[in-house]
Amino acid sequence: MPNGLAQSPVTRRRWAPGWKMTLFAGVMLPVVVALGFWQLERAALKRGYEARYFDRMAEPALAMPADFTDAEFLRVVLAGIFHPEQYFLVDNQIHDGRPGYWVVAVFSAEDGGRWLVNRGWTAAGQLREQLPVVETPSRPVRITGVLWPDMGMVPLLAEDPWSTDWPKRVQRLDVGRMAEAAEAQLAVELRLESGQPGALVAATLGHDFKAHVHEGYAAQWFGLGLVLSLGYLIFGFRKHE
């Protein structure tokens, strides 16, 4: 060799990402892309809710519909009676900085149907073991409320066992489970409007649907997918001796 120097090895680029990197990218890329599209679906759902909300909140109250396929935010009228002892206390509800509960009561309509009526907020007792006493109209009433859609439940870090007795303190508004426990006609939440018979501090009927938040999450997931794809290509075409 000239001048007694050893020839340095030749390096070149070729496609060789390796099976580990290929497996990682093959698993993660479909996941992040699917999560991005799921967030776009959530955004579209919230946009639809927002449109129906503003259209229907200004409409007159009607009788309870027979078909609940497209019943979100309908204002409805029910006549019947509250069950004074049968209600749920949905924990961890804050009003004006004070801890308390949402009171979701069982209501029997004149036609025999049983419904879940969110009467609104009531303050918690000074002691955790002390459940609030909720006064309930004893006579038949006529109430107006809004059919509120399921906006998703907050996650729980532990199980939420329910008492077999009434009232039941629960950790989240699980309408499906409540309807089963109350033998309600459907898993539907009717939110009382302020000033109605039986209303406490009425649950909010205003809502920020935050569709843009889901669109932002979608952009983040798609961005992560792009970074993953580029990283896989760069890694795969790195120099090899």
C-alpha positions in Angstrom: 0.0 0.0 0.0 1.3 3.6 -0.7 3.2 5.1 2.1 2.5 2.0 4.2 -0.9 3.4 5.2 -3.9 1.0 5.7 -6.9 1.6 3.4 -9.8 3.0 5.4 -13.1 1.0 5.1 -15.6 2.3 2.6 -18.8 3.5 4.0 -22.0 3.8 2.0 -25.7 4.2 2.6 -28.1 1.3 2.2 -31.5 0.4 3.5 -31.0 -1.6 6.7 -33.2 -0.4 9.5 -33.1 -3.7 11.4 -36.0 -5.8 12.6 -36.2 -4.1 16.0 -36.7 -0.6 14.5 -39.0 -1.9 11.9 -41.2 -3.7 14.5 -41.3 -0.5 16.6 -42.3 1.7 13.7 -44.8 -0.9 12.4 -46.5 -1.0 15.7 -46.4 2.6 16.8 -47.2 4.4 13.5 -50.7 2.9 13.0 -51.4 3.6 16.7 -50.5 7.3 16.5 -52.3 7.8 13.1 -55.4 6.0 14.5 -55.3 8.3 17.5 -55.1 11.3 15.3 -58.2 10.3 13.3 -60.0 9.5 16.5 -59.4 13.0 17.7 -60.7 14.4 14.4 -63.9 12.3 14.9 -64.2 13.7 18.4 -63.8 17.2 17.0 -66.5 16.6 14.4 -68.8 15.2 17.1 -68.3 18.3 19.2 -69.0 20.5 16.2 -72.3 18.7 15.7 -73.2 19.0 19.4 -72.4 22.7 19.2 -74.6 23.3 16.2 -77.5 21.4 17.8 -77.0 23.1 21.1 -77.5 26.6 19.8 -80.4 25.6 17.6 -82.3 23.7 20.2 -81.8 25.7 23.3 -83.9 28.5 21.8 -86.8 26.1 20.9 -89.9 25.6 23.0 -90.1 22.6 25.3 -91.8 19.5 23.9 -93.0 16.2 25.2 -90.4 13.4 25.8 -89.5 12.1 22.3 -90.2 8.5 21.3 -86.9 8.3 19.3 -83.6 9.3 21.0 -81.4 8.9 18.0 -81.0 12.6 17.6 -82.3 14.0 20.9 -79.3 15.9 22.3 -80.1 19.2 23.8 -83.9 19.0 23.2 -85.9 20.9 25.8 -88.6 18.5 27.1 -91.5 18.6 29.6 -92.3 15.8 32.0 -95.1 15.5 34.5 -94.9 13.1 37.4 -93.3 12.7 40.8 -89.8 12.5 42.3 -88.9 9.5 44.5 -87.8 11.4 47.7 -85.3 8.7 48.8 -84.0 7.5 45.5 -81.2 9.7 44.2 -77.5 9.7 43.4 -75.0 12.1 44.8 -72.3 12.6 42.2 -69.2 13.5 44.1 -66.5 16.2 43.5 -68.7 18.9 42.1 -67.5 22.4 42.8 -69.7 25.5 42.9 -68.3 29.0 43.8 -65.3 27.3 45.3 -67.4 25.0 47.6 -67.3 21.2 47.3 -70.6 19.4 46.8 -72.6 17.0 44.8 -74.8 16.8 41.8 -78.2 15.3 42.8 -79.5 13.0 40.1 -83.0 11.9 41.2 -85.3 9.1 40.0 -88.5 10.6 38.5 -91.6 8.6 37.7 -93.6 10.1 34.8 -97.4 10.0 34.5 -97.1 7.4 31.7 -95.2 5.0 34.0 -91.7 5.7 32.7 -88.8 6.3 35.1 -86.2 8.9 34.3 -82.9 10.3 35.7 -83.3 14.0 36.5 -80.2 16.1 37.3 -81.6 18.5 39.9 -78.3 20.4 40.2 -75.8 21.1 42.9 -76.0 20.8 46.7 -73.3 21.5 49.2 -71.3 18.7 50.9 -71.4 18.3 54.7 -68.6 19.3 56.9 -67.6 15.6 57.4 -67.0 13.2 54.6 -69.3 10.6 56.2 -72.2 13.2 56.5 -74.3 13.0 53.4 -76.5 16.1 52.6 -80.2 16.0 53.3 -81.9 16.9 50.0 -85.4 18.2 50.2 -87.7 16.8 47.5 -91.2 17.9 46.3 -93.7 15.5 47.7 -96.5 16.3 45.2 -96.7 15.6 41.5 -94.9 18.3 39.5 -94.4 19.4 35.9 -90.7 20.0 35.1 -88.8 21.3 32.1 -85.3 20.2 31.4 -82.7 19.6 28.7 -81.7 16.1 27.4 -78.0 16.2 28.0 -75.6 14.0 26.0 -72.9 11.9 27.4 -69.7 14.0 27.1 -67.5 11.2 28.4 -66.7 10.2 31.9 -63.7 11.2 34.0 -61.3 8.3 34.5 -61.2 6.6 37.9 -58.0 5.5 39.7 -59.9 2.9 41.7 -63.1 1.0 41.8 -66.3 2.8 42.6 -68.4 0.5 44.7 -72.0 1.6 45.1 -74.1 1.2 48.2 -77.2 -1.0 48.0 -79.1 1.6 49.9 -80.4 5.0 48.8 -79.1 7.7 48.4 -76.0 6.4 46.6 -72.8 8.5 46.6 -71.0 7.9 43.3 -67.7 9.2 41.9 -68.8 10.1 38.4 -71.9 10.6 36.3 -72.3 7.1 34.9 -75.7 7.4 33.3 -75.8 3.8 32.1 -75.0 2.4 35.4 -77.4 4.8 37.2 -80.2 3.8 34.8 -79.7 0.2 35.6 -79.7 0.8 39.3 -82.8 3.0 39.2 -84.6 0.8 36.7 -85.0 3.8 34.5 -86.6 3.6 31.1 -83.4 4.8 29.2 -79.9 5.8 30.1 -80.7 9.5 29.6 -79.8 12.5 31.7 -82.5 15.3 31.9 -80.9 18.5 33.3 -83.5 20.6 35.1 -83.6 24.3 34.1 -83.2 26.9 36.8 -86.4 27.7 38.7 -88.1 24.4 38.0 -89.8 22.4 40.8 -87.2 20.3 42.5 -84.2 22.3 41.0 -81.3 23.1 43.4 -78.4 25.1 42.0 -79.1 24.1 38.5 -76.4 22.3 36.6 -74.9 24.4 33.9 -76.7 24.5 30.5 -73.9 26.4 29.0 -71.0 24.5 27.6 -67.7 25.0 25.8 -67.5 22.0 23.5 -63.8 22.7 22.8 -63.7 21.1 19.3 -60.5 23.0 18.7 -58.8 21.1 21.5 -59.4 17.8 19.8 -58.1 19.3 16.5 -55.0 20.3 18.4 -54.6 16.8 19.8 -55.0 15.4 16.3 -52.3 17.7 14.9 -50.0 16.5 17.7 -50.6 12.8 17.0 -50.1 13.3 13.2 -47.0 15.3 13.9 -45.7 12.5 16.1 -46.4 10.1 13.2 -44.5 12.3 10.8 -41.5 12.4 13.2 -41.6 8.7 13.7 -41.7 8.1 9.9 -38.8 10.5 9.3 -36.8 9.0 12.1 -37.4 5.5 10.7 -36.2 6.6 7.2 -33.1 8.4 8.6 -32.2 5.4 10.8 -32.7 3.0 8.0 -30.5 4.9 5.6 -27.7 5.5 8.0 -24.1 4.8 6.8 -22.9 1.2 6.9 -19.3 0.0 6.5 
